Amino acid sequence: RCLAAMSDEEEFAESPLEGSDEDEAGADATQEADEDDNEDLPPNPLTEEHIKEGISLLCKVGNGISHAYVKLDVRDKQVTEINILNCYVHLRYVDVSENMLRDVSPLNNLTHLLTLKAENNLLQSIQLSPLPYLQSASFAHNRISTLEGFAQPLLEKLNVSFNHLTDVSGLQSEKVPNLHLLELRGNRLESLETVRLPTLKKLYAAANSIGSLEGIDHMTRLTTLHVRDNKIALLDGFSEKMIALQYLNM
């Protein structure tokens, strides 16, 4: 049991990007950040002092007799690496957003992780091993150009908006079998044909260069499709099997 109000961790896990109206502003901000952060950065590792300031939410762990803090918020510390987190194996909720990280692989030891936010960093790929309990992850506003090898068995929500993705062919349904919500806004997609995820219920792909909706007909569980600010001229691609679709924003 956690010795803190449940609303605290629910707020931490909430995705602020779902269906928001920041598409163009977000894309501009990402481009400016890319231009500003091309130079090599001096090392600035996450420290014990940072962790002491940002750790909270005391919970029972293991056999229920021991306790550990399971929530860490180290946003906007300007750190370039988080190797120290290898040792914090009981963390469940981690926010390392608004830093200068190029690598999140030190989180691979955090096998109890439920929620991860790594927004506004310098990531070019997601070097994260399968974590058995991870349910929500956001890597928005980075430089990610591929999702090749990404695999998270229980992941339900993934946000990779405002990155450099031209396709999502690396995101395979057998590797994310429980994915229900995918945010792809502000990337460089020209089509949705590489989104081969029949379990999806909500897809946000506004502010790309999508010219056609061909290839979405297999997403028969889709309830929400958000594709405004694209180059779509025709409504080809819809199927009569998409009976769950309730919300369409073009």
GUMAR-234463 format. One line per field, with one value per residue: residue number from 1; residue in one letter; x, y, z of N, C-alpha, C in turn. Coordinates in steps of 0.1 Angstrom, whole numbers, plus 2048, in hexadecimal, padded with zeros to 3 digits. Atoms other than C-alpha are relative to their C-alpha. Layout:
N
pos <- c(NUM, ...)
code <- c(A, ...)
n_c1 <- c(X, ...)
n_c2 <- c(Y, ...)
n_c3 <- c(Z, ...)
ca_c1 <- c(X, ...)
ca_c2 <- c(Y, ...)
ca_c3 <- c(Z, ...)
c_c1 <- c(X, ...)
c_c2 <- c(Y, ...)
c_c3 <- c(Z, ...)
***
This chain:
250
pos <- c(1, 2, 3, 4, 5, 6, 7, 8, 9, 10, 11, 12, 13, 14, 15, 16, 17, 18, 19, 20, 21, 22, 23, 24, 25, 26, 27, 28, 29, 30, 31, 32, 33, 34, 35, 36, 37, 38, 39, 40, 41, 42, 43, 44, 45, 46, 47, 48, 49, 50, 51, 52, 53, 54, 55, 56, 57, 58, 59, 60, 61, 62, 63, 64, 65, 66, 67, 68, 69, 70, 71, 72, 73, 74, 75, 76, 77, 78, 79, 80, 81, 82, 83, 84, 85, 86, 87, 88, 89, 90, 91, 92, 93, 94, 95, 96, 97, 98, 99, 100, 101, 102, 103, 104, 105, 106, 107, 108, 109, 110, 111, 112, 113, 114, 115, 116, 117, 118, 119, 120, 121, 122, 123, 124, 125, 126, 127, 128, 129, 130, 131, 132, 133, 134, 135, 136, 137, 138, 139, 140, 141, 142, 143, 144, 145, 146, 147, 148, 149, 150, 151, 152, 153, 154, 155, 156, 157, 158, 159, 160, 161, 162, 163, 164, 165, 166, 167, 168, 169, 170, 171, 172, 173, 174, 175, 176, 177, 178, 179, 180, 181, 182, 183, 184, 185, 186, 187, 188, 189, 190, 191, 192, 193, 194, 195, 196, 197, 198, 199, 200, 201, 202, 203, 204, 205, 206, 207, 208, 209, 210, 211, 212, 213, 214, 215, 216, 217, 218, 219, 220, 221, 222, 223, 224, 225, 226, 227, 228, 229, 230, 231, 232, 233, 234, 235, 236, 237, 238, 239, 240, 241, 242, 243, 244, 245, 246, 247, 248, 249, 250)
code <- c(R, C, L, A, A, M, S, D, E, E, E, F, A, E, S, P, L, E, G, S, D, E, D, E, A, G, A, D, A, T, Q, E, A, D, E, D, D, N, E, D, L, P, P, N, P, L, T, E, E, H, I, K, E, G, I, S, L, L, C, K, V, G, N, G, I, S, H, A, Y, V, K, L, D, V, R, D, K, Q, V, T, E, I, N, I, L, N, C, Y, V, H, L, R, Y, V, D, V, S, E, N, M, L, R, D, V, S, P, L, N, N, L, T, H, L, L, T, L, K, A, E, N, N, L, L, Q, S, I, Q, L, S, P, L, P, Y, L, Q, S, A, S, F, A, H, N, R, I, S, T, L, E, G, F, A, Q, P, L, L, E, K, L, N, V, S, F, N, H, L, T, D, V, S, G, L, Q, S, E, K, V, P, N, L, H, L, L, E, L, R, G, N, R, L, E, S, L, E, T, V, R, L, P, T, L, K, K, L, Y, A, A, A, N, S, I, G, S, L, E, G, I, D, H, M, T, R, L, T, T, L, H, V, R, D, N, K, I, A, L, L, D, G, F, S, E, K, M, I, A, L, Q, Y, L, N, M)
n_c1 <- c(808, 7F9, 803, 803, 80D, 7FF, 801, 7F2, 7FA, 808, 7FC, 7F3, 801, 809, 7FA, 806, 800, 80B, 80B, 7FE, 800, 7F3, 7F8, 7F6, 7F7, 7F7, 7F7, 7F7, 7F7, 7F7, 7F7, 7F7, 7F7, 7F6, 7F6, 7F8, 7FA, 7F8, 7F2, 7FD, 803, 7F7, 807, 807, 808, 80A, 7F9, 808, 807, 80C, 80A, 806, 80A, 80C, 805, 80C, 80A, 7FB, 809, 7FB, 7FA, 7FB, 809, 80A, 7FB, 7F7, 806, 7F7, 806, 802, 802, 7F5, 802, 7F4, 801, 7F9, 7F4, 7F5, 7F6, 7FC, 801, 807, 7FB, 802, 80D, 7FE, 802, 80D, 808, 80E, 807, 80C, 805, 7F4, 801, 7F2, 802, 7F9, 7F2, 7F8, 7FD, 7FF, 800, 808, 7FE, 7FF, 80D, 803, 800, 80C, 80A, 80D, 805, 80D, 802, 7F4, 800, 7F3, 803, 7F7, 7F2, 7F8, 800, 801, 806, 805, 7F8, 807, 803, 80D, 802, 80C, 80C, 802, 80D, 802, 7F2, 800, 7F3, 803, 7F6, 7F2, 7FB, 801, 802, 804, 806, 7FB, 7FD, 808, 809, 805, 80B, 80C, 802, 80D, 800, 7F3, 800, 7F4, 803, 7F6, 7F3, 7FC, 805, 806, 809, 800, 7FF, 7F9, 80A, 806, 80B, 7FC, 7F7, 808, 80D, 80B, 800, 80E, 800, 7F4, 7FF, 7F6, 802, 7F4, 7F4, 7FE, 808, 807, 80A, 802, 7FF, 7F7, 806, 806, 803, 80F, 805, 802, 80D, 7FE, 7F5, 7FE, 7F5, 801, 7F4, 7F6, 802, 807, 807, 80B, 803, 7FF, 7F9, 806, 80C, 7FE, 801, 80F, 804, 7FD, 80B, 7FC, 7F6, 7FD, 7F7, 801, 7F4, 7F9, 802, 80A, 80A, 80A, 803, 7FD, 7F9, 80A, 806, 80D, 7FD, 7FB, 80D, 7FD, 7FB, 809, 7FB, 7F7, 7FC, 7F8)
n_c2 <- c(7F4, 7F4, 7F6, 7F3, 800, 806, 7F5, 7FC, 808, 7FF, 7F4, 803, 809, 7FA, 7FB, 7F3, 7FE, 807, 7F8, 7F2, 7F7, 7FA, 807, 7F7, 7FB, 80B, 803, 7F5, 800, 80B, 7FC, 7F7, 807, 807, 7F7, 7FB, 80B, 809, 800, 809, 7FA, 805, 80A, 7FB, 80C, 800, 802, 804, 7F4, 7FF, 80A, 7FC, 7F6, 804, 80D, 7FF, 80B, 80C, 80B, 80D, 806, 80E, 808, 7F8, 7FC, 7F5, 7F4, 7F8, 7F5, 806, 7F6, 7F7, 7F5, 7F8, 7F8, 7F3, 7FF, 7FE, 80B, 806, 80E, 804, 80D, 803, 806, 80E, 805, 7FD, 80A, 801, 7F5, 804, 7F4, 7F8, 7F5, 7FA, 7F7, 7F2, 801, 801, 80E, 807, 80E, 804, 80E, 803, 804, 80E, 807, 7FD, 80A, 7FE, 7F3, 800, 7F4, 7FA, 7F4, 7FB, 7F6, 7F5, 804, 801, 80E, 803, 80D, 804, 80B, 805, 80E, 802, 7FF, 809, 7F9, 7F2, 7FE, 7F3, 7FA, 7F4, 7FC, 7F5, 7F5, 805, 801, 80F, 802, 80E, 808, 80E, 808, 7FC, 80B, 7FE, 80A, 7FB, 7F1, 7FC, 7F3, 7FC, 7F3, 7FD, 7F4, 7F6, 806, 800, 80D, 801, 80B, 807, 80E, 807, 803, 80C, 804, 80B, 7FB, 7F7, 806, 7F9, 7F2, 7FA, 7F2, 7FC, 7F2, 7FE, 7F3, 7F8, 808, 7FF, 80B, 7FD, 80A, 808, 80E, 808, 802, 80D, 803, 802, 7FE, 7F1, 7FA, 7F2, 7FC, 7F1, 7FF, 7F3, 7F8, 808, 7FE, 80C, 7FC, 80A, 809, 80E, 809, 7FF, 808, 80C, 7FB, 801, 7FC, 7F2, 7F8, 7F2, 7FE, 7F1, 7FF, 7F3, 7FA, 809, 7FD, 80A, 7FB, 809, 808, 80E, 807, 805, 80D, 802, 808, 7F7, 7FC, 7FB, 7F2, 7F7, 7F3, 7FE, 7F2, 7FE)
n_c3 <- c(800, 801, 7F6, 806, 806, 80E, 80A, 802, 80B, 80C, 807, 806, 80C, 80A, 80C, 803, 80E, 806, 806, 7FD, 80C, 801, 80B, 807, 7F6, 7FB, 80B, 801, 7F5, 802, 80A, 7FA, 7F7, 808, 805, 7F5, 7F8, 808, 7FB, 7F5, 7F3, 7F5, 7F7, 7F4, 7FC, 7F5, 7F3, 7F4, 7FB, 808, 7FC, 7F3, 802, 809, 7FE, 7F7, 800, 7F9, 802, 7FC, 80B, 7FD, 7F8, 7F9, 7F3, 804, 806, 809, 808, 80D, 80A, 802, 809, 802, 80C, 801, 7F8, 80A, 7FF, 80D, 7FF, 7F4, 7FC, 7F2, 7FE, 800, 7F3, 7FA, 806, 7FB, 806, 809, 808, 803, 80A, 802, 80B, 800, 7FD, 80C, 800, 80D, 7FE, 7F4, 7FD, 7F2, 7FA, 802, 7F4, 7F8, 805, 7FA, 806, 805, 808, 803, 808, 804, 80A, 801, 7FE, 80D, 804, 80E, 800, 7F3, 7FC, 7F4, 801, 7FC, 7F2, 7FF, 7FB, 805, 806, 807, 803, 809, 805, 809, 801, 801, 80E, 803, 80F, 802, 7F5, 802, 7F4, 7F4, 7FC, 7F2, 800, 7FA, 803, 805, 806, 805, 806, 807, 808, 802, 802, 80E, 806, 80D, 800, 7F3, 804, 7F5, 7F5, 804, 7F7, 7F7, 7F5, 7F8, 802, 7F8, 802, 803, 804, 807, 804, 80B, 805, 803, 805, 80E, 807, 80C, 801, 7F4, 804, 7F7, 7F3, 801, 7F1, 800, 7F2, 7FD, 7FE, 802, 808, 802, 80A, 806, 803, 808, 80F, 805, 80C, 802, 7F4, 804, 7F6, 7F2, 7FF, 7F7, 7F2, 7FE, 7F2, 7FF, 7FC, 802, 80A, 800, 80B, 806, 804, 809, 80E, 804, 809, 801, 7F4, 803, 7F5, 7F6, 803, 7F9, 7F4, 7F5, 7FA, 7F2, 802, 7FA, 801, 80B, 801, 80C)
ca_c1 <- c(800, 80B, 80D, 800, 7E0, 7D8, 7D0, 7F5, 800, 7E2, 7EC, 80F, 803, 7EB, 7F3, 7EF, 7F3, 7D4, 7BE, 7CE, 7D1, 7F6, 800, 810, 81F, 82E, 83D, 84D, 85B, 86A, 87B, 88A, 897, 8A8, 8BA, 8C5, 8D1, 8E7, 908, 919, 90F, 925, 91D, 904, 8F8, 8DA, 8E5, 8DA, 8D1, 8B9, 8A9, 8A4, 892, 87B, 874, 852, 835, 83F, 831, 834, 84A, 855, 845, 831, 847, 861, 85A, 869, 862, 854, 84F, 86A, 866, 887, 87A, 88E, 8AF, 8C4, 8D3, 8E4, 8E3, 8D0, 8E6, 8E1, 8BD, 8CA, 8C8, 8A5, 894, 873, 86A, 847, 841, 85E, 85F, 881, 872, 882, 8A5, 8C1, 8C0, 8CB, 8C7, 8AD, 8BB, 8C4, 89F, 8A1, 8A7, 886, 871, 854, 850, 82C, 82E, 84B, 84E, 86D, 860, 875, 897, 8B0, 8A6, 8AB, 89E, 88D, 8A7, 890, 88E, 86C, 860, 845, 82D, 832, 810, 815, 834, 839, 857, 848, 85E, 87E, 891, 885, 887, 87F, 86B, 87E, 880, 868, 856, 841, 829, 810, 813, 7F1, 7FB, 819, 820, 83B, 82D, 844, 861, 871, 85D, 856, 845, 83D, 846, 85C, 83D, 830, 80F, 81E, 837, 81D, 7FE, 7EB, 7F1, 7D0, 7DB, 7F6, 801, 814, 80D, 827, 83D, 846, 82C, 81F, 808, 7F9, 7FF, 81B, 804, 7FC, 7ED, 7CA, 7C7, 7C7, 7A9, 7B7, 7CE, 7DB, 7EF, 7E8, 802, 814, 815, 7FC, 7EC, 7D4, 7C3, 7CA, 7D4, 7BE, 7A3, 7B2, 7AF, 78B, 78D, 795, 77E, 792, 7A5, 7B5, 7C6, 7C1, 7DC, 7E7, 7E4, 7C6, 7B1, 79C, 78B, 796, 7A1, 783, 773, 74F, 760, 76B, 74A, 75B, 766, 755, 76B, 77C, 790, 79D)
ca_c2 <- c(800, 823, 83D, 85A, 864, 850, 871, 879, 85C, 85F, 883, 877, 85D, 874, 87C, 8A1, 89D, 889, 89C, 8BE, 8DC, 8E1, 8D0, 8ED, 8FD, 8DC, 8D5, 8F8, 8F4, 8D2, 8E0, 8FD, 8E5, 8D0, 8EE, 8F9, 8D7, 8CA, 8D2, 8BA, 8BF, 8BD, 89F, 8A7, 887, 882, 883, 876, 89A, 89C, 87C, 887, 8A5, 892, 871, 86A, 852, 838, 816, 7F2, 7DE, 7B9, 7A4, 7C1, 7C6, 7DD, 800, 816, 836, 82E, 850, 866, 888, 897, 8AD, 8CB, 8C3, 8C7, 8A5, 892, 86F, 85B, 83D, 840, 834, 811, 80C, 819, 7F9, 7FF, 81E, 81C, 840, 853, 875, 87F, 898, 8BA, 8AE, 8A7, 881, 86D, 84C, 83D, 81A, 81E, 819, 7F5, 7EA, 7F9, 7DA, 7E8, 808, 810, 833, 844, 868, 872, 88F, 8AC, 89B, 892, 86E, 861, 83E, 82D, 816, 805, 7E0, 7D0, 7D9, 7C1, 7DB, 7FB, 808, 82C, 83D, 85F, 868, 887, 8A4, 890, 887, 863, 857, 832, 81B, 7FC, 7E2, 7F3, 7D9, 7DE, 7C1, 7D5, 7F8, 808, 82C, 838, 85C, 863, 884, 89F, 889, 880, 861, 85B, 83A, 823, 802, 7F9, 7F9, 7D6, 7C9, 7AA, 7BF, 7D8, 7C1, 7D7, 7F9, 80D, 831, 83E, 862, 86A, 88F, 8A6, 88C, 887, 86D, 86D, 84F, 839, 819, 80F, 811, 7EC, 7EB, 7DB, 7E0, 807, 81A, 83D, 84B, 86F, 877, 89C, 8B4, 89B, 899, 87D, 87E, 860, 84A, 82A, 80E, 817, 7FE, 7E2, 7F8, 7EC, 7F5, 819, 831, 852, 85D, 880, 889, 8AE, 8C5, 8AB, 8AA, 892, 898, 879, 863, 843, 829, 826, 804, 7FA, 7E4, 803, 804, 80F, 831, 84D, 86B, 878, 899, 8A3)
ca_c3 <- c(800, 7F9, 814, 7FE, 7EE, 7CE, 7BC, 7BE, 7A8, 791, 789, 782, 769, 757, 733, 72C, 707, 700, 6E7, 6F0, 6D8, 6D8, 6B7, 6A4, 6C3, 6CE, 6AC, 6AB, 6CE, 6C5, 6A6, 6BB, 6D5, 6BB, 6AD, 6D0, 6DD, 6C1, 6D3, 6EB, 70F, 72D, 744, 75F, 770, 786, 7AA, 7CC, 7D4, 7B6, 7C1, 7E5, 7D8, 7C0, 7D0, 7E2, 7E7, 801, 7FA, 806, 7EF, 7EC, 807, 814, 833, 822, 816, 7FA, 7E8, 7C6, 7B5, 7A6, 796, 789, 76E, 762, 773, 753, 759, 73C, 74B, 765, 76C, 791, 78D, 787, 7AC, 7B2, 7A9, 7BC, 7A8, 797, 78B, 77B, 76A, 75B, 743, 739, 73C, 723, 722, 703, 714, 72C, 72D, 752, 759, 74D, 770, 77C, 777, 78D, 777, 76F, 760, 74F, 742, 72E, 71B, 70E, 70D, 6F1, 6EB, 6C8, 6D0, 6ED, 6FC, 715, 71B, 720, 743, 751, 760, 74C, 742, 737, 726, 717, 702, 6F2, 6E6, 6DF, 6BF, 6BC, 697, 69D, 6B3, 6A8, 6C4, 6DB, 6EF, 70F, 717, 72D, 71E, 718, 710, 6FB, 6F2, 6D8, 6CB, 6BE, 6B4, 692, 689, 664, 66B, 689, 678, 696, 6AD, 6A9, 6B7, 6C6, 6DA, 6E7, 6E9, 702, 6F2, 6F1, 6ED, 6D5, 6D1, 6B1, 6AE, 69E, 68E, 669, 65F, 63C, 642, 65D, 64A, 662, 680, 682, 6A5, 6A5, 6CB, 6C8, 6D5, 6D3, 6B8, 6B8, 698, 692, 684, 66D, 647, 643, 621, 624, 63E, 62A, 642, 660, 658, 66D, 68D, 694, 6B9, 6B2, 6C5, 6BF, 6A1, 6A2, 681, 67C, 66E, 654, 62E, 62C, 60D, 60C, 626, 616, 630, 646, 649, 652, 66D, 680, 693, 6B4, 6A5, 6B9, 6B4, 695, 693, 671)
c_c1 <- c(809, 7FC, 7FF, 7F3, 801, 7FF, 80E, 806, 7F8, 803, 80D, 7FF, 7F7, 807, 7FA, 7FF, 7F4, 7F5, 802, 802, 80D, 809, 80A, 80A, 80A, 80A, 80B, 80A, 80A, 80B, 80B, 809, 80A, 80B, 809, 809, 809, 80E, 802, 7FE, 809, 7F8, 7FA, 7F7, 7F6, 807, 7F7, 7F8, 7F3, 7F5, 7FA, 7F6, 7F3, 7FA, 7F4, 7F8, 806, 7F6, 806, 805, 804, 7F5, 7F6, 805, 809, 7F9, 80B, 7F8, 800, 7FD, 80B, 7FD, 80D, 800, 809, 80C, 80C, 80A, 802, 800, 7FA, 804, 7FE, 7F3, 800, 7FD, 7F3, 7F5, 7F1, 7F8, 7F5, 7FC, 80D, 7FE, 80E, 7FF, 808, 80E, 808, 805, 800, 7FE, 7F7, 802, 803, 7F3, 7FD, 800, 7F3, 7F4, 7F2, 7FA, 7F2, 7FE, 80E, 7FD, 80E, 7FF, 80B, 80E, 806, 800, 7FE, 7F9, 7FC, 807, 7FB, 7FC, 7F1, 7FF, 7F2, 7F4, 7FE, 7F3, 7FF, 80E, 7FE, 80E, 7FE, 80B, 80F, 805, 7FF, 7FC, 7FC, 7FB, 804, 804, 7F9, 7F6, 7FC, 7F3, 7F2, 7FD, 7F3, 801, 80F, 7FF, 80E, 7FD, 80C, 80E, 803, 7FC, 7FA, 7F7, 801, 801, 806, 7F6, 7F7, 7F5, 803, 809, 7F9, 7F1, 7F5, 7FF, 7F2, 801, 80E, 800, 80C, 800, 80E, 80C, 801, 7F9, 7F9, 7F4, 7FE, 800, 809, 7FB, 7F8, 7FD, 7F1, 7FA, 7FD, 7F2, 801, 80D, 800, 80C, 7FF, 80E, 80B, 7FF, 7F8, 7F7, 7F4, 7FE, 800, 808, 7FA, 7F5, 801, 7FE, 7F1, 7FC, 801, 7F3, 803, 80B, 801, 80B, 800, 80E, 80A, 7FD, 7F6, 7F6, 7F4, 7FE, 801, 807, 7F7, 7FA, 7F3, 802, 804, 7F4, 802, 803, 7F5, 804, 80B, 803, 809, 802)
c_c2 <- c(80C, 80A, 80E, 7FF, 7FB, 80B, 805, 7F9, 800, 80D, 7FE, 7F8, 806, 805, 80D, 803, 7FB, 80A, 80F, 808, 806, 7FB, 809, 806, 7F6, 7FD, 80B, 7FF, 7F4, 804, 80A, 7F9, 7F8, 809, 804, 7F5, 7F7, 7FF, 7F5, 807, 7FA, 7F6, 807, 7F5, 803, 7FC, 7FB, 80C, 803, 7F6, 803, 80A, 7FC, 7F3, 801, 7F3, 7F3, 7F5, 7F3, 7FA, 7F1, 7F8, 808, 805, 80C, 80B, 807, 80B, 7FC, 80B, 80A, 80A, 808, 808, 80C, 801, 802, 7F5, 7F9, 7F0, 7FC, 7F2, 7FC, 7F9, 7F1, 7F9, 801, 7F7, 7FF, 80C, 7FB, 80C, 809, 80A, 806, 80A, 80D, 7FF, 7FF, 7F2, 7FB, 7F1, 7FE, 7F1, 7FD, 7FC, 7F2, 7F8, 802, 7F8, 802, 80D, 7FE, 80C, 807, 80D, 804, 80A, 80B, 7FD, 7FF, 7F2, 7FF, 7F2, 7FD, 7F3, 7FA, 7F1, 7FE, 800, 7FA, 807, 80E, 801, 80D, 806, 80B, 804, 80C, 80A, 7FB, 800, 7F2, 7FE, 7F1, 7FA, 7F1, 7FA, 804, 7F6, 802, 7F8, 806, 80E, 802, 80E, 804, 80D, 803, 80C, 809, 7FA, 800, 7F4, 802, 7F4, 7FA, 7F1, 7F8, 7FD, 7F5, 7FB, 7F5, 805, 80B, 7FB, 807, 80F, 805, 80E, 803, 80E, 801, 80E, 807, 7F9, 803, 7F5, 805, 7F6, 7F9, 7F1, 7F7, 7FE, 7F3, 7FB, 7FE, 802, 80F, 804, 80F, 803, 80F, 802, 80E, 806, 7F7, 805, 7F5, 805, 7F7, 7F8, 7F1, 7F9, 800, 7F6, 7F4, 804, 800, 803, 80F, 808, 80F, 801, 80F, 802, 80E, 806, 7F6, 804, 7F6, 806, 7F7, 7F8, 7F1, 7FA, 7FB, 7F3, 7FF, 7F8, 809, 806, 807, 80F, 80A, 80F, 801, 80F, 801, 80F)
c_c3 <- c(800, 80A, 7FA, 7F9, 7F2, 7F6, 7FC, 7F4, 7F4, 7F8, 7F9, 7F3, 7F5, 7F4, 7FC, 7F1, 7F9, 7FB, 803, 7F3, 7FE, 7F4, 7FA, 80A, 804, 7F5, 7FF, 80C, 7FF, 7F6, 807, 809, 7F9, 7FB, 80C, 806, 7F8, 805, 80B, 80D, 80A, 809, 80C, 805, 80A, 80C, 80B, 805, 7F8, 804, 80D, 7FE, 7F9, 803, 80B, 7FF, 806, 800, 806, 7F3, 804, 807, 808, 80E, 7FD, 7FA, 7F7, 7F9, 7F2, 7F5, 7FF, 7F6, 800, 7F3, 801, 809, 7F7, 801, 7F2, 802, 80E, 805, 80F, 803, 7FF, 80D, 806, 7FA, 804, 7FA, 7F7, 7F7, 7FF, 7F6, 7FF, 7F4, 801, 805, 7F3, 7FD, 7F1, 802, 80D, 804, 80F, 807, 7FE, 80C, 808, 7FC, 807, 7FA, 7FA, 7F6, 7FE, 7F7, 7FD, 7F5, 7FF, 804, 7F2, 7FB, 7F1, 7FE, 80E, 804, 80D, 7FE, 804, 810, 803, 804, 7FA, 7F8, 7F8, 7FE, 7F7, 7FD, 7F6, 800, 802, 7F2, 7FA, 7F1, 7FE, 80D, 7FF, 80D, 80C, 803, 80F, 801, 805, 7FC, 7F9, 7F9, 7FC, 7F9, 7FA, 7F7, 800, 800, 7F1, 7F9, 7F2, 7FE, 80E, 7FD, 80B, 80C, 7FB, 80A, 80A, 80B, 809, 7FF, 807, 7FD, 7FB, 7FB, 7FB, 7FC, 7F7, 7FB, 7FD, 7FC, 7F1, 7F8, 7F4, 7FE, 80D, 7FD, 809, 80E, 800, 80E, 801, 80E, 803, 801, 7FD, 7F8, 7FD, 7F6, 7F9, 7FD, 7FA, 7F2, 7FA, 7F5, 7FE, 80D, 7FC, 80B, 80E, 802, 809, 80F, 804, 80E, 802, 804, 7FD, 7F6, 7FE, 7F6, 7FA, 7FD, 7F8, 7F1, 7FA, 7F6, 7FE, 80C, 7FD, 80C, 80B, 7FC, 808, 80D, 80B, 807, 80E, 7FF, 804, 7FD, 7F5, 7FF, 7F4, 7FD)
***
